[in-house]
Amino acid sequence: MSIGLQTAELNFDIIREIGQEGKNSQVFLAHDKQLDAEIVIKRIEKTKFTNSNEYYEESKKLYLSSHNNVVKVSYACSDDDYIYIAMPYYKNGSLKSLITNRNLSIREIIRYSIQFLSGLHHIHSKGLIHFDIKPDNIMISDSNEALLSDFGLAKAMNDFGLANPTFLYEKQIAPEAFQSTKKTLHYDIYLSGITLYRLLNGEKHFENQLSKYNNNIESFKNDVISGKFPNRKDYLAHIPIKLQKIVNKAIDIDISKRYNNVLELMNDLGGVDENLDWVYSEKEWLCNKGNHTYKIVINDDNPKAISIDTTKINNITGIETKEKKSTFKNLNEKDISSKIKGVFKSYEK
């Protein structure tokens, strides 16, 4: 009996497209007939590869990187035109889909971040640089855990800890991308910092900064290199200074001033203990503290007399009680932020 290479038949029905991973692939929700289960299929055209030895590189990297916080590969296969990578289907979607619908609390952000960073630390220990860390590529499992996905751009480091990516994600591109071809794991640390920045401030905040470039590539490039994009001083008022410093260290334009490794970043995130449960939504913040929810609202209809209202809501009866209303005249943006921070401090006591 021959025990050599075997060719097997796999059958799945594509249900619908659920996203485009990038320029080179599409992602579908599918039904696997053998497993009788919904799965995710990543489909890549064979013409996108320079040689056939690269067909299963991504699936091999996923398999090599097996970890509780890395999306698992179920199997990989091909037909005449495409390579298919099968993975579990996570109905909760990605962090990108989550922050598109609502802002997260700092507690949620730190929890998810430590989880995906744990997966990233693991792949670094396997000698890989991911090169595509972003909210779109962090999935939320059925048990509400963050999982790192999409290894399409991942590259193995050489003996000197360097790797050269084929493509880079433009929105979160690091300064060194414009200055050298070889990158270190510090590139992933920068991408993780930008991801944190987006999670903390919301997608609208990040996209508004991007929109001002209006396809002016040279201006965008200069601002990334100089550290003007994203704006390191522009955070929502409830984000603690300690947390701002952590993110800004991760995205420092000077590689030598960034975290040396992912573990250092995770350890610092674990030490953040301020304003953990406040959630921002269009000029108001909410914080659920068991029996009551506290609300802070800014009224700036009259820019010359801005008011900050604080309200306590009984979570059982729904009754709202006004706690305080403060009106301030002729405040600039920095002064407003300072006043709001003072309100947050009063609730932390």
Secondary structure per residue as TSV (DSSP state, phi and psi in degrees):
chain	resnum	aa	ss	phi	psi
A	1	M	-	360.0	132.3
A	2	S	-	-78.9	132.3
A	3	I	-	-120.5	56.6
A	4	G	S	-108.8	-149.2
A	5	L	-	-65.2	129.9
A	6	Q	-	-115.2	140.1
A	7	T	-	-106.9	125.1
A	8	A	-	-117.3	159.3
A	9	E	-	-101.5	128.6
A	10	L	-	-118.3	137.7
A	11	N	-	-126.0	127.1
A	12	F	E	-145.3	146.7
A	13	D	E	-103.1	126.3
A	14	I	E	-75.5	126.1
A	15	I	E	-90.7	-53.3
A	16	R	E	-164.4	159.1
A	17	E	E	-79.4	134.6
A	18	I	E	-118.5	4.2
A	19	G	E	159.1	154.4
A	20	Q	E	-105.1	118.4
A	21	E	E	-65.7	-27.5
A	22	G	E	171.8	-157.3
A	23	K	T	-72.2	-21.0
A	24	N	T	-109.6	0.9
A	25	S	E	-152.9	163.9
A	26	Q	E	-128.3	154.8
A	27	V	E	-123.6	133.1
A	28	F	E	-128.1	148.1
A	29	L	E	-83.8	131.9
A	30	A	E	-137.6	163.6
A	31	H	E	-112.5	118.9
A	32	D	E	-84.3	118.4
A	33	K	T	-70.3	-35.6
A	34	Q	T	-68.8	-40.5
A	35	L	T	-88.9	-15.3
A	36	D	T	52.2	52.5
A	37	A	E	-147.1	154.3
A	38	E	E	-79.9	133.6
A	39	I	E	-134.7	171.1
A	40	V	E	-107.0	131.9
A	41	I	E	-115.0	122.6
A	42	K	E	-97.3	122.6
A	43	R	E	-111.9	126.5
A	44	I	E	-125.9	129.3
A	45	E	E	-67.9	135.4
A	46	K	G	-63.0	-27.2
A	47	T	G	-67.4	-14.6
A	48	K	G	-76.6	-14.1
A	49	F	S	-96.0	146.2
A	50	T	S	-80.0	-27.7
A	51	N	S	-151.9	160.2
A	52	S	G	-66.8	-19.0
A	53	N	G	-66.5	-16.6
A	54	E	G	-91.2	-6.0
A	55	Y	T	-52.5	-43.8
A	56	Y	T	-110.3	21.3
A	57	E	H	-61.0	-45.7
A	58	E	H	-64.8	-44.3
A	59	S	H	-64.8	-35.2
A	60	K	H	-65.3	-40.7
A	61	K	H	-65.9	-40.5
A	62	L	H	-61.4	-44.0
A	63	Y	H	-65.2	-42.7
A	64	L	H	-61.6	-31.5
A	65	S	T	-94.2	19.5
A	66	S	-	-49.5	123.2
A	67	H	-	-164.8	155.1
A	68	N	T	-60.8	-23.4
A	69	N	T	-113.3	27.8
A	70	V	B	-128.8	133.3
A	71	V	-	-58.9	135.1
A	72	K	-	-87.0	148.6
A	73	V	-	-95.4	130.4
A	74	S	-	-85.4	-47.6
A	75	Y	E	-168.6	168.4
A	76	A	E	-132.4	143.6
A	77	C	E	-153.8	-178.7
A	78	S	E	-153.5	163.5
A	79	D	-	-128.7	-160.3
A	80	D	S	-64.9	-28.4
A	81	D	S	-113.9	-25.2
A	82	Y	E	-131.6	156.4
A	83	I	E	-103.0	136.8
A	84	Y	E	-120.2	130.5
A	85	I	E	-116.7	120.7
A	86	A	E	-98.9	132.7
A	87	M	E	-138.4	163.8
A	88	P	E	-63.2	151.2
A	89	Y	-	-94.4	125.1
A	90	Y	-	-108.9	109.8
A	91	K	T	-67.2	-19.5
A	92	N	T	-78.1	-9.1
A	93	G	-	76.6	-153.1
A	94	S	B	-108.3	170.1
A	95	L	H	-62.3	-32.5
A	96	K	H	-61.4	-46.1
A	97	S	H	-65.4	-32.3
A	98	L	H	-68.2	-48.2
A	99	I	H	-78.3	-12.5
A	100	T	H	-72.5	-30.5
A	101	N	H	-90.8	-29.2
A	102	R	-	-161.5	158.9
A	103	N	-	-81.6	152.0
A	104	L	-	-101.4	155.9
A	105	S	-	-76.5	160.6
A	106	I	H	-61.5	-36.6
A	107	R	H	-60.2	-45.1
A	108	E	H	-63.2	-43.8
A	109	I	H	-63.5	-44.4
A	110	I	H	-64.6	-41.4
A	111	R	H	-62.1	-51.9
A	112	Y	H	-61.6	-39.5
A	113	S	H	-67.1	-44.2
A	114	I	H	-61.8	-35.0
A	115	Q	H	-67.8	-51.3
A	116	F	H	-69.9	-30.1
A	117	L	H	-68.2	-31.2
A	118	S	H	-62.2	-42.7
A	119	G	H	-64.2	-39.7
A	120	L	H	-66.2	-41.7
A	121	H	H	-58.5	-38.9
A	122	H	H	-63.7	-45.2
A	123	I	H	-70.1	-30.1
A	124	H	H	-63.6	-38.6
A	125	S	H	-66.4	-19.9
A	126	K	T	-90.3	4.6
A	127	G	T	84.0	21.6
A	128	L	E	-114.1	147.4
A	129	I	E	-111.9	130.8
A	130	H	-	-75.0	-47.8
A	131	F	-	70.2	7.2
A	132	D	-	-147.9	40.8
A	133	I	-	-74.7	121.4
A	134	K	S	-164.5	161.3
A	135	P	G	-55.1	-31.3
A	136	D	G	-63.2	-29.6
A	137	N	G	-101.7	19.1
A	138	I	E	-119.5	107.8
A	139	M	E	-88.3	155.5
A	140	I	E	-109.4	116.8
A	141	S	-	-71.8	172.3
A	142	D	T	-65.2	-20.6
A	143	S	T	-99.0	18.6
A	144	N	S	63.8	39.4
A	145	E	-	-109.7	144.8
A	146	A	E	-84.7	130.0
A	147	L	E	-125.0	130.9
A	148	L	E	-77.6	134.9
A	149	S	-	-133.7	-178.5
A	150	D	-	57.4	91.7
A	151	F	-	-101.9	24.4
A	152	G	T	-63.6	-28.0
A	153	L	T	-102.9	-3.9
A	154	A	-	-61.6	142.1
A	155	K	E	-134.6	149.2
A	156	A	E	-79.2	138.5
A	157	M	-	-76.8	147.5
A	158	N	-	-83.8	-172.0
A	159	D	T	-63.5	-17.3
A	160	F	T	-100.4	8.6
A	161	G	S	76.1	24.2
A	162	L	-	-113.3	151.8
A	163	A	B	-149.4	154.0
A	164	N	-	-119.7	107.2
A	165	P	-	-72.3	151.8
A	166	T	S	-79.5	-42.8
A	167	F	-	-132.1	165.5
A	168	L	-	-139.1	148.8
A	169	Y	-	-78.5	115.0
A	170	E	G	-63.5	-40.2
A	171	K	G	-60.2	-32.4
A	172	Q	G	-116.2	24.4
A	173	I	-	-62.7	139.5
A	174	A	-	-89.0	154.4
A	175	P	G	-54.2	-38.9
A	176	E	G	-66.8	-15.5
A	177	A	G	-63.6	-26.7
A	178	F	G	-90.4	-4.2
A	179	Q	T	-119.9	-16.8
A	180	S	-	-155.9	158.4
A	181	T	S	-89.0	-39.2
A	182	K	-	-82.9	137.3
A	183	K	B	-124.1	156.9
A	184	T	-	-109.9	179.7
A	185	L	T	-64.2	-12.2
A	186	H	H	-63.1	-21.9
A	187	Y	H	-64.6	-43.6
A	188	D	H	-65.5	-33.9
A	189	I	H	-65.9	-40.8
A	190	Y	H	-61.2	-47.6
A	191	L	H	-60.5	-37.2
A	192	S	H	-65.8	-38.7
A	193	G	H	-65.2	-42.3
A	194	I	H	-65.4	-38.0
A	195	T	H	-60.9	-44.6
A	196	L	H	-60.3	-42.9
A	197	Y	H	-58.1	-42.9
A	198	R	H	-67.7	-40.3
A	199	L	H	-65.2	-40.4
A	200	L	H	-71.7	-38.9
A	201	N	H	-100.9	-13.4
A	202	G	-	92.7	154.6
A	203	E	H	-65.2	-36.8
A	204	K	H	-61.6	-42.0
A	205	H	H	-60.5	-44.0
A	206	F	H	-70.6	-45.0
A	207	E	H	-66.5	-33.8
A	208	N	H	-62.5	-38.7
A	209	Q	H	-67.1	-40.4
A	210	L	H	-65.6	-37.5
A	211	S	H	-63.3	-24.4
A	212	K	T	-68.1	-18.9
A	213	Y	T	-79.8	-25.8
A	214	N	T	44.7	50.5
A	215	N	T	68.1	15.4
A	216	N	-	-82.4	88.0
A	217	I	H	-61.6	-40.2
A	218	E	H	-65.5	-42.2
A	219	S	H	-64.8	-43.4
A	220	F	H	-61.2	-46.9
A	221	K	H	-56.8	-46.9
A	222	N	H	-63.0	-39.3
A	223	D	H	-72.6	-33.1
A	224	V	H	-66.6	-45.5
A	225	I	H	-64.7	-38.3
A	226	S	H	-84.9	-9.7
A	227	G	T	85.9	14.4
A	228	K	T	-82.1	-22.6
A	229	F	T	-121.3	130.3
A	230	P	T	-73.2	166.2
A	231	N	T	-69.1	108.7
A	232	R	T	-70.7	-9.9
A	233	K	T	-102.1	-5.0
A	234	D	-	-105.0	90.7
A	235	Y	-	-123.3	154.1
A	236	L	-	-59.9	150.8
A	237	A	T	-61.2	-26.6
A	238	H	T	-86.9	-5.0
A	239	I	S	-75.5	116.9
A	240	P	-	-60.5	146.8
A	241	I	H	-56.2	-38.4
A	242	K	H	-58.3	-42.5
A	243	L	H	-72.3	-37.3
A	244	Q	H	-59.9	-41.6
A	245	K	H	-65.7	-36.6
A	246	I	H	-62.5	-47.9
A	247	V	H	-64.9	-43.8
A	248	N	H	-66.1	-29.6
A	249	K	H	-69.4	-39.8
A	250	A	H	-64.5	-30.8
A	251	I	T	-108.5	23.8
A	252	D	-	-60.5	139.3
A	253	I	S	-69.8	-20.1
A	254	D	S	-93.1	112.5
A	255	I	G	-55.7	-37.1
A	256	S	G	-67.0	-16.8
A	257	K	G	-98.0	-5.9
A	258	R	S	-77.2	173.2
A	259	Y	-	-61.4	142.7
A	260	N	S	-71.4	-29.5
A	261	N	S	-156.0	170.3
A	262	V	H	-66.9	-33.6
A	263	L	H	-59.6	-39.2
A	264	E	H	-62.1	-42.1
A	265	L	H	-64.0	-44.0
A	266	M	H	-61.6	-42.9
A	267	N	H	-62.1	-42.0
A	268	D	H	-68.2	-38.5
A	269	L	H	-61.7	-37.7
A	270	G	T	-65.7	-16.2
A	271	G	T	-93.1	0.0
A	272	V	-	-78.6	128.1
A	273	D	-	-138.6	19.7
A	274	E	S	-111.3	144.9
A	275	N	S	50.1	35.8
A	276	L	T	-63.9	-29.2
A	277	D	T	-111.9	7.8
A	278	W	E	-78.2	138.7
A	279	V	E	-125.8	129.7
A	280	Y	E	-92.6	142.6
A	281	S	-	-157.3	100.6
A	282	E	S	46.7	76.7
A	283	K	S	68.7	16.5
A	284	E	E	-146.4	152.8
A	285	W	E	-124.5	141.4
A	286	L	E	-123.4	144.8
A	287	C	E	-141.8	116.7
A	288	N	E	-89.0	119.4
A	289	K	E	-123.3	58.9
A	290	G	T	80.6	-104.2
A	291	N	T	-75.4	-19.6
A	292	H	E	-132.4	150.2
A	293	T	E	-114.5	132.2
A	294	Y	E	-103.4	140.4
A	295	K	E	-129.6	133.3
A	296	I	E	-118.2	125.8
A	297	V	E	-125.4	134.3
A	298	I	E	-101.5	129.4
A	299	N	E	-113.3	107.2
A	300	D	-	-117.8	30.3
A	301	D	S	-59.3	-35.3
A	302	N	S	-108.7	100.6
A	303	P	T	-58.2	-21.9
A	304	K	T	-86.7	-10.3
A	305	A	E	-145.2	83.4
A	306	I	E	-88.3	134.5
A	307	S	E	-113.3	147.7
A	308	I	E	-121.5	114.4
A	309	D	E	-104.1	137.0
A	310	T	E	-119.1	135.3
A	311	T	E	-133.7	143.6
A	312	K	E	-112.2	127.9
A	313	I	E	-112.8	125.5
A	314	N	E	-74.4	116.6
A	315	N	T	-70.1	-14.9
A	316	I	T	-90.7	-48.1
A	317	T	T	-94.0	-20.4
A	318	G	-	79.5	3.7
A	319	I	-	-73.4	131.6
A	320	E	E	-101.2	135.9
A	321	T	E	-123.7	121.6
A	322	K	E	-69.9	126.7
A	323	E	E	-96.1	-45.2
A	324	K	E	-160.5	144.9
A	325	K	E	-131.0	123.3
A	326	S	E	-121.2	131.9
A	327	T	E	-114.1	132.5
A	328	F	E	-125.2	136.2
A	329	K	E	-104.0	142.3
A	330	N	S	55.1	45.7
A	331	L	-	-91.6	142.2
A	332	N	-	-89.7	176.5
A	333	E	H	-60.4	-38.9
A	334	K	H	-65.4	-40.6
A	335	D	H	-65.6	-39.4
A	336	I	H	-61.4	-46.7
A	337	S	H	-59.1	-41.1
A	338	S	H	-63.6	-41.8
A	339	K	H	-64.0	-42.0
A	340	I	H	-64.9	-41.8
A	341	K	H	-58.4	-36.8
A	342	G	H	-63.1	-37.0
A	343	V	H	-65.8	-43.2
A	344	F	H	-59.9	-42.2
A	345	K	H	-62.0	-36.0
A	346	S	H	-65.7	-29.5
A	347	Y	H	-83.4	-17.6
A	348	E	H	-79.9	-16.0
A	349	K	-	-71.6	360.0
